[in-house]
Amino acid sequence: MIKEQSYFLVICLILLPLTGCIDLEDEANELVEAECKLVPNANCSYEDLSGMDLSGKDLSGIDFSFANLTWSDLSDTDLSGADLQYCFCDNASFENADLSDTNMFSTFLVDTRMAGANLDDASLLSAFLIGTDLNGASLRKANLRNSFIIDVDLTNANLDNANLDTTNVGVVDFSNSTLIGTTFIGMV
């Protein structure tokens, strides 16, 4: 039991800087600016981009793995083919964004606005969608296997051929959504 608690504490300490709770500052006590170039296919992994306005940009293929995008605005942004694994996207806006074919493995999407977003062929394997607005979003062929989907609005969403196997679901609104060919094996 003590060994398990030690591992949990180490993981929490490693992930704490990515939550936005700690500000990394330089010697002049000014916030450190992002070192990555915000262009297609750039490497922005581990960057703190919290609160940034990235709306309407072409960021296709960008690597945001382990990045902090909390409170950021990525509305109408092209993120097709991007890597957002282990990314913190709490309270971010991805409204009408193109997230097709993205890797969102274990991404945190708490109170995230994604209405009208294109998540076709996206991998949200083991992702955390809590309080997420996906009204009118397209999730055709999306992989949500082993994800946690709690208090999520999926009204008018297209989930045709999506994989929801072994997904943990609680208080989800699927009203007027299409679910043709969607799999739900072992969904809890």
Disulfide bonds with the S-S distance in Angstrom:
Cys36-Cys44 2.17
